[in-house]
Amino acid sequence: MTNANTLALLDQAELMQLALNASTGGDSGAAIAYLKETVGRADATAFAHYLLGAEYAQIGLYERAIGQMEAAIAQDPALSVARLQLGMLWLGANQAARALDVLAVLQELGEQDPLRHFGAGLIALTQEDKGAALQALAQGVALNTVNPALNGDMQRIMRQLEEGAAPAAPAAADDSQHVLLSAYSRVH
C-alpha cells in the first residue's frame, strides 16, 4: 500500500485498477483505501461507488455498503448490478419494501438480461412465492455467462429454498457469509 501523497498522484483508472488488484488478492483494506480515494474525487464514477459498496459488504459493513450502492445508482440509475445488490442488501436488512422499490426497476431490462430474472426471483422471494423465485433465479443463472460468482450466490439461494430454509440474511454483526460476498468486486 502507498501513502496519501502517492495516492494523490494517481488518476481514476490507476486507482480503480489497483483497487481491483487488491480485491482480487484478498486485500480488502488496500482495496477500500484506493476506492475511498476514488469516490472522494469530483470525477468519481458510479462504478467506483459500487465497488466500494461491494468491499464494505464483503467485510460486513452493510450500512456503509448500502450507502455506497445508493450513491452508485443515484449517479447512474442504469447500473443494474448495483441495483440488484442494493436490493439484496435491503432484503438482508429486513427492509422488503425498500428492496422491492430498487428491484422493480430491473424488470425493465431485456428478457435476455440475467439481472432481470435475478430481480424477479428476489421479488418473488419477498412475496413468498417459492416456485416463481426458483424459476426466475434458474433462468437468470442460465443466462448469466459473465459472472460465475453471482451465479454461485443465486444457486445458494435456490438450494436454501429447495431445502425449505429461508435464504440467509445475516445482520451486520453476523460473521456468516452474506449472499453478496463471492466476488462482486471482480465483475470487470
C-alpha positions in Angstrom: 0.0 0.0 0.0 1.1 3.5 -0.6 0.9 6.8 1.3 -1.6 9.6 0.8 0.8 11.7 -1.2 1.3 9.0 -3.7 -2.4 8.3 -3.9 -3.0 11.9 -4.9 -0.7 11.4 -7.9 -2.8 8.5 -9.3 -5.7 9.1 -11.7 -9.0 7.3 -11.6 -8.1 4.5 -13.9 -4.9 3.7 -11.9 -6.8 3.8 -8.6 -9.5 1.6 -10.0 -7.0 -1.0 -11.3 -5.1 -1.0 -8.0 -8.4 -1.5 -6.1 -9.4 -4.4 -8.4 -5.9 -6.0 -8.0 -6.1 -5.6 -4.2 -9.6 -7.0 -4.1 -8.6 -10.0 -6.3 -5.7 -10.6 -4.0 -7.9 -10.6 -0.9 -6.6 -7.3 0.5 -9.9 -5.5 1.4 -8.0 -2.9 3.3 -6.0 -1.7 0.4 -9.0 -2.0 -2.0 -11.1 0.2 0.3 -8.3 2.7 0.6 -8.0 3.0 -3.2 -11.7 3.1 -3.6 -12.2 5.8 -0.9 -9.7 7.9 -2.7 -11.5 7.3 -5.9 -15.0 8.2 -4.7 -13.7 11.2 -2.8 -12.8 12.9 -6.1 -15.1 15.1 -8.2 -14.8 12.7 -11.2 -15.8 9.6 -9.2 -17.8 7.1 -11.2 -20.9 5.2 -10.2 -18.9 2.0 -10.7 -16.3 3.1 -8.1 -19.2 3.6 -5.5 -20.5 0.2 -6.5 -17.1 -1.4 -5.9 -16.6 0.3 -2.6 -20.1 -0.9 -1.6 -19.2 -4.4 -2.6 -16.0 -4.3 -0.5 -17.9 -3.0 2.5 -20.4 -5.8 2.1 -17.6 -8.3 2.0 -16.2 -7.2 5.3 -19.7 -7.0 6.9 -20.2 -3.2 6.9 -23.6 -3.5 5.5 -24.8 0.1 6.3 -21.8 1.5 4.5 -22.4 -0.9 1.6 -26.0 0.3 1.3 -24.8 3.9 1.3 -22.3 3.3 -1.5 -24.8 1.3 -3.6 -27.3 4.1 -3.2 -24.7 6.6 -4.3 -23.9 4.4 -7.3 -27.5 4.2 -8.6 -28.1 7.8 -7.8 -25.2 8.7 -10.1 -26.1 6.0 -12.7 -29.7 4.6 -12.3 -28.9 2.1 -15.2 -26.1 0.4 -13.2 -28.2 -2.7 -12.8 -25.7 -4.8 -10.9 -25.5 -2.1 -8.1 -29.3 -2.0 -8.1 -29.5 -5.8 -7.7 -27.0 -5.8 -4.9 -28.7 -2.9 -3.1 -32.0 -4.8 -3.3 -30.2 -7.8 -1.8 -28.7 -5.6 1.0 -32.2 -4.2 1.8 -33.6 -7.8 1.9 -30.7 -8.7 4.3 -31.7 -5.8 6.5 -35.4 -7.0 6.5 -36.4 -3.9 4.5 -38.6 -5.7 1.9 -40.4 -2.5 0.8 -37.2 -0.8 0.0 -35.8 -3.8 -1.7 -38.9 -4.1 -3.9 -38.6 -0.4 -4.9 -35.0 -1.0 -6.0 -35.5 -4.4 -7.7 -38.7 -3.4 -9.6 -36.6 -1.3 -12.0 -34.8 -4.4 -13.1 -38.0 -5.6 -14.7 -37.4 -3.0 -17.4 -34.3 -4.8 -18.6 -34.4 -7.0 -21.7 -35.7 -10.6 -21.5 -32.2 -11.9 -22.1 -30.6 -10.0 -19.2 -29.9 -12.2 -16.2 -30.3 -9.4 -13.8 -33.9 -9.0 -14.8 -34.5 -12.6 -13.8 -32.5 -12.4 -10.6 -34.5 -9.3 -9.6 -37.8 -11.1 -10.4 -36.6 -14.1 -8.3 -35.8 -11.9 -5.3 -39.2 -10.1 -5.7 -41.0 -13.5 -5.8 -39.0 -14.4 -2.7 -40.3 -11.4 -0.8 -43.8 -12.4 -1.8 -43.2 -16.0 -0.5 -43.7 -17.4 -4.0 -41.1 -20.2 -3.8 -41.9 -21.6 -7.3 -41.7 -18.3 -9.1 -38.5 -17.4 -7.2 -36.8 -20.7 -8.2 -37.9 -20.4 -11.8 -36.7 -16.8 -12.2 -33.4 -17.4 -10.4 -32.7 -20.5 -12.6 -33.5 -18.5 -15.7 -31.0 -15.8 -14.6 -28.3 -18.4 -13.9 -28.9 -20.0 -17.3 -28.5 -16.6 -19.0 -25.6 -15.3 -16.9 -22.3 -16.2 -18.6 -20.2 -13.4 -17.4 -20.3 -13.5 -13.6 -19.9 -17.0 -12.1 -19.7 -15.7 -8.6 -23.2 -14.2 -9.0 -24.5 -17.5 -10.3 -23.0 -19.2 -7.3 -24.8 -16.9 -4.9 -28.1 -17.3 -6.7 -27.6 -21.1 -6.7 -27.0 -20.9 -3.0 -30.3 -19.1 -2.6 -32.0 -21.7 -4.8 -30.6 -24.6 -2.7 -31.8 -22.9 0.5 -35.3 -22.5 -1.0 -35.3 -26.2 -2.2 -34.3 -27.3 1.3 -37.1 -25.3 2.8 -34.8 -22.9 4.6 -35.2 -19.2 4.4 -32.2 -17.8 2.5 -29.7 -16.4 5.0 -29.7 -12.7 5.5 -27.3 -12.1 8.4 -27.4 -8.9 10.5 -24.5 -6.5 10.2 -22.8 -8.1 13.3 -23.1 -11.6 12.0 -19.9 -13.2 10.7 -21.6 -15.6 8.4 -21.2 -15.3 4.6 -23.7 -12.8 3.2 -25.3 -13.6 -0.2 -23.4 -10.7 -1.8 -20.0 -11.7 -0.9 -18.5 -14.0 -3.5 -16.7 -11.8 -5.9 -18.8 -8.9 -7.0 -15.9 -6.5 -6.9 -14.4 -8.6 -9.7 -17.2 -8.2 -12.3 -15.0 -6.2 -14.6 
